[in-house]
C-alpha cells in the first residue's frame, strides 16, 4: 500500500458562535445509517449543508472556505435518493456531500481555476479521474473549496489561504488565525461542518498543514495511489490528492473512493497492486500493539508547547501497545531544499503548460506565460499582497531533459529515499515514523 502521511487533530474544540448542530458532526457511517432508515435523505442532508454554507461561509463569521457551489447538487441528490429507494446503493459514499478543492477538474457547471482570476470562467473538458471515481461511487459533489492561489506556488511571500478569485479563507475556530494552505478551504470546510468530508491536494504540506491547523484528519497518499490527471499541477514528482475528514474512519472511506489506476496517469500503475478500494479493515483499535514506531526527534523542532503535546501523544501510543524507538533519525532530511525547489520550478512550467494546453481553444490561458501576462496586466486585483516570483522563475526554465533538472531530481530521490527515510526504517526495523505536523519554531 505504500506510506501515507497523516495529520490528526491534537485537541477537541467547540465551534462556539457557529450555530453548531450535532447532526453535522456525524460520521459518514452514521449518515449512511440515517439515510438507510429514511430519517435522512441525500437531498435533506445536502440542503442542511447548503444552508449552513449560506449562513456561515460569506455571512456572519465569514469563513470563506467555499469558492463555488454546484448548481446541480439538489438534482443529483434526488437522483441518488431514487437509486437508494430502488436498492441501487453505489457504495459507502452514496449520497454523502463532499467538497473538492478548486484545482480539481469537474466537467459540469462549475469552474476550475486554482483560485486564479487568470482562469476565471474555465470549464474543464472532462472530470478529473478522482471526480469520475467519486461520482461513480455515489458521492454528491457539493461544490469547490477556496485555496492558496495556484496551490501556494505563485509568489515567494504568498498569503496562505488567499486567492484572487476567492479571497481569504479563515480558520473557523479563530477567524483571525490562519487556516493554512494550500488546501485551506477544504480544511476549514470540514472543520466548520460544511460537508461530510473534503478532498485536498498536496505538493509539500498542503493537506497536512490545513488538517493540523483546523483540527481534522488528513492523508497525503503515496504518489501513484491516487490519480493526478485533471488536477492543476505544480509537480508530477510530488503532487497528489488526498482525503480530509473529521475522523480517521471517514478519511479511510474517502481514500478508498479516490484510489485507483488511471490510463491518463502512468504513476498509478505502480499503485495497482498496492491500492485498495476499502481501507476500513485496517481500522483496528489494537493496531498499535507490537508496532515499532520511530521518533524523528531532529525533525520535531524546538517549540516547547508543541514538543509537550508530541510527547503526550507518544505516551498514548505506548499505552496502546506500540514499541517506541526514540530517537530514530532520518538522515539528510534538511539537505535537499534547494534542489527540491529547482525540481518544482522545472516541473511547474512543464506540467502547467501541458494542463493549460489540454483545456482547448476556449481556455482563458494557454501557457504559463499567458498567466504571468494576465497577472501583470491586472496587478490591482490579482497581486495586491504578493507577486508571482515562482511563476517568473519557472517560466525561464528549460525542458525536463535539461541536465540541471535531472541532476536535481536524482539528488532529491537519493537523499530522501535511499539515504534518508529508507535508512531510518531499515536500521531501526520500523513500521512507521512519527513527527509533529507543525513544529512552529
Buried (B, 14 or more C-beta within 10 A) or exposed (E): BEEBBBBBBBEEEEBEEBEBEEBBEBBBBBBBEBBEEEEBBBBBBBBBBBEBBEEBBEEEBBBBBBBBBBEBBBEBBBBBBEBBEEEEBBBBBBBBBBBBBBBBBBBBEBBBBBBBBBBEEBBBEBBBBBBBBBBBBBBBBBBBBBBBBBBBBBBEEBBBBBBBBBBBBBBBBEEEEBBBBBBBBBBBBBBBBBBBBBBBBBBBBBBBBBBBBBBBBBBBBBBBBBBBBBBBBBBBBBBBBBBBBBBBBBBBBBBBBBBBBBEEBEBBEBBEEEBBBBBEEEEEEEEBEEBBBBBBBEBBBEBEEBBEBBEEBBEEBEEEEBBBBEBBBBBBBEBBEEBBBBBBBBBBBBBBBEBBEBBEEEBBBBBBBBBBEBBEEEEEEBBEEBBBEBBBBBBEBEEBEEEEBEEBBEBBBEBBEEBBBEBBBEEBEBBBBBBBBBBEE
